Each structure stands twice: as structure tokens, then as C-alpha cells.
Amino acid sequence: MEANLVEFKEVDLGYGLKTVLSHLNFSIGEGEFFGIVGPNGSGKTTLLRGILKILRPQKGQILFAHPKEAKELTLGYVPQEREVDQIFPLSALEVVLMGRTKALGPWKRPGKGDRELALRSLAHAGIAHLAEAPFQELSGGQKQRVLIARALAAEPHVLILDEPTSGMDLASERNIMELIKALHEEDRLTLIMATHNLNLVANYAKRIAIVNEGRLVVGETKAILSEEGLRKLYGMSVYVRDVEGKRIIV
């Protein structure tokens, strides 16, 4: 594994006086595909907000490093689709151009180079032909690809995804996951993905953190997602099977 890009040292995260996650001690290395798993409301999004520097720790430190060729660590964020304001009639390209905001700085408008980068990001996500299409009118899978392209337009070292396949049918889910896999393997992006779906991380992430009662259980995916480990963790019957090269958890 390469050097750690993100490291939690005895971190508590929460809101006001309420602590949601406590005693967090783990790291995410450069080039990893790191999964964060837990039911809705367990604290996955809170953990992502800590990584995104939106939420400051109540206790402890979150340390960030950067790759050797960069001056700082750049993060690309793909939110849940329902969190995106769809009131404004923006095209897919205009949504992707939002990913250039931090690089441009305040009050600067995107230029020709930013537009070209946004178009390349759309092409990379497989939807160059939808550049001028209204974002509101796209399907769920297409919208998710636009949001991934928006994150890519920031030219990130780390891509962070919050429930990237939420509400999708099986075919759309598989297509999005194959795109995410390609971004990891071919573009060598470090990936952090939060999901409630154990089957997704079982077949894509090498290491995972399971959010359980305000704490994390972190380790190699194969070790944690065993029948014995999951039964202890969830206190219920869990079956793990390999079917045609894919791990299935029931």
C-alpha cells in the first residue's frame, strides 16, 4: 500500500453536543478502494463530512497528506442524487462545470479550458452526447454519471461517493459500479464509497469500515465479510456464498 492520504487519530464526530461516531482510528492509503458500510442513519454521511473537511472533529485529529506530485490533496465528491438541487434548469454540462468552482476561485467564470475539461469529464463518464440535455430530464443512472463527471472536473486525487447506486435497478447499479471500478483501476484514483449495500463493497472494495453503534470495525473486506464475522457484528444469521466469481451476502 502507498502512503496514507487520510488518517483518523482518536476522532469523535458529531453535531453540537451530540456525538455520532467516537474513537475513530484508521487510515486510507493512496490508491485504495475503501468502502464504508452501514444502515441508513448509522453515521456514514457524518464520516464522509469529516473526510471532506465539512465537519470538524469534536475530539482528535484528521490528518491529510498529498501525493508527491501535488501541492495539496484534491477531493472530488459525488453526493446522493436527492441532495442535488434540481430546481434550476441547468444542462448536464453546466452541472459538471460546477466542479471547477474551487479551482477557479471566487468570482471567476469558467473559460474555454474549463469547458473542454468538463466535456472530457462527461465523455469519461460515458455521456458526452448528453452535454446539452437538461439535468432534470435525465434518468437516475444518467444523473449519477453527470455527478461523477462533476467530481472528475475537479481533477481529484480522491473520489468520494455517497450511496452512488441508491434507487437504481440492478442493470444501472452494475453499470455505475463498473464505471467506478474503471476510475479506480485505470485512472488510479483513490476511492472512498459509502453504501448500505454489503454486496457492493464485497465485490469491489479491498478494505472496508462497518459503522456499528457509533464505532467502526475496519479491516480487509474478505476477513470482515465472513459468515462468522458478520454474525457477530449484526447478531443475526448471515450467509456468504461465491456465485460465478461474485460474493453474495444474504
WOKASUL-V528271 format. One record per residue. N is the residue number from 0. RES is the residue in three letters. PHI is phi in whole degrees, 0 to 359 (none if undefined). Layout:
BEGIN
((N/RES/PHI) (N/RES/PHI))
END
This chain:
BEGIN
((0/MET/none) (1/GLU/283) (2/ALA/297) (3/ASN/288) (4/LEU/265) (5/VAL/227) (6/GLU/220) (7/PHE/261) (8/LYS/236) (9/GLU/52) (10/VAL/265) (11/ASP/248) (12/LEU/235) (13/GLY/183) (14/TYR/229) (15/GLY/63) (16/LEU/270) (17/LYS/269) (18/THR/264) (19/VAL/265) (20/LEU/230) (21/SER/225) (22/HIS/54) (23/LEU/274) (24/ASN/222) (25/PHE/197) (26/SER/222) (27/ILE/235) (28/GLY/272) (29/GLU/300) (30/GLY/87) (31/GLU/281) (32/PHE/248) (33/PHE/249) (34/GLY/257) (35/ILE/241) (36/VAL/237) (37/GLY/172) (38/PRO/292) (39/ASN/302) (40/GLY/85) (41/SER/277) (42/GLY/120) (43/LYS/299) (44/THR/294) (45/THR/300) (46/LEU/296) (47/LEU/297) (48/ARG/295) (49/GLY/294) (50/ILE/294) (51/LEU/280) (52/LYS/69) (53/ILE/280) (54/LEU/245) (55/ARG/276) (56/PRO/297) (57/GLN/287) (58/LYS/205) (59/GLY/82) (60/GLN/226) (61/ILE/248) (62/LEU/258) (63/PHE/238) (64/ALA/246) (65/HIS/225) (66/PRO/302) (67/LYS/302) (68/GLU/276) (69/ALA/242) (70/LYS/278) (71/GLU/210) (72/LEU/277) (73/THR/256) (74/LEU/251) (75/GLY/247) (76/TYR/242) (77/VAL/246) (78/PRO/282) (79/GLN/295) (80/GLU/304) (81/ARG/292) (82/GLU/276) (83/VAL/271) (84/ASP/289) (85/GLN/253) (86/ILE/289) (87/PHE/284) (88/PRO/281) (89/LEU/265) (90/SER/279) (91/ALA/302) (92/LEU/297) (93/GLU/295) (94/VAL/295) (95/VAL/295) (96/LEU/298) (97/MET/299) (98/GLY/293) (99/ARG/269) (100/THR/304) (101/LYS/294) (102/ALA/294) (103/LEU/284) (104/GLY/87) (105/PRO/293) (106/TRP/70) (107/LYS/265) (108/ARG/269) (109/PRO/299) (110/GLY/257) (111/LYS/300) (112/GLY/296) (113/ASP/293) (114/ARG/296) (115/GLU/296) (116/LEU/295) (117/ALA/296) (118/LEU/294) (119/ARG/295) (120/SER/294) (121/LEU/297) (122/ALA/295) (123/HIS/297) (124/ALA/274) (125/GLY/82) (126/ILE/223) (127/ALA/302) (128/HIS/289) (129/LEU/256) (130/ALA/306) (131/GLU/264) (132/ALA/287) (133/PRO/297) (134/PHE/303) (135/GLN/300) (136/GLU/267) (137/LEU/281) (138/SER/287) (139/GLY/301) (140/GLY/294) (141/GLN/294) (142/LYS/300) (143/GLN/296) (144/ARG/294) (145/VAL/297) (146/LEU/292) (147/ILE/294) (148/ALA/298) (149/ARG/300) (150/ALA/294) (151/LEU/294) (152/ALA/295) (153/ALA/281) (154/GLU/53) (155/PRO/280) (156/HIS/271) (157/VAL/234) (158/LEU/253) (159/ILE/247) (160/LEU/236) (161/ASP/252) (162/GLU/49) (163/PRO/292) (164/THR/244) (165/SER/301) (166/GLY/78) (167/MET/268) (168/ASP/284) (169/LEU/298) (170/ALA/294) (171/SER/295) (172/GLU/301) (173/ARG/297) (174/ASN/298) (175/ILE/294) (176/MET/294) (177/GLU/292) (178/LEU/296) (179/ILE/298) (180/LYS/300) (181/ALA/295) (182/LEU/298) (183/HIS/286) (184/GLU/279) (185/GLU/270) (186/ASP/268) (187/ARG/59) (188/LEU/282) (189/THR/284) (190/LEU/242) (191/ILE/234) (192/MET/233) (193/ALA/260) (194/THR/202) (195/HIS/266) (196/ASN/266) (197/LEU/299) (198/ASN/295) (199/LEU/293) (200/VAL/291) (201/ALA/300) (202/ASN/251) (203/TYR/229) (204/ALA/276) (205/LYS/278) (206/ARG/233) (207/ILE/221) (208/ALA/238) (209/ILE/264) (210/VAL/275) (211/ASN/216) (212/GLU/52) (213/GLY/82) (214/ARG/229) (215/LEU/245) (216/VAL/248) (217/VAL/243) (218/GLY/176) (219/GLU/296) (220/THR/303) (221/LYS/298) (222/ALA/287) (223/ILE/285) (224/LEU/272) (225/SER/260) (226/GLU/301) (227/GLU/295) (228/GLY/297) (229/LEU/289) (230/ARG/296) (231/LYS/294) (232/LEU/290) (233/TYR/260) (234/GLY/65) (235/MET/208) (236/SER/290) (237/VAL/227) (238/TYR/238) (239/VAL/242) (240/ARG/226) (241/ASP/259) (242/VAL/234) (243/GLU/51) (244/GLY/82) (245/LYS/247) (246/ARG/272) (247/ILE/243) (248/ILE/245) (249/VAL/237))
END
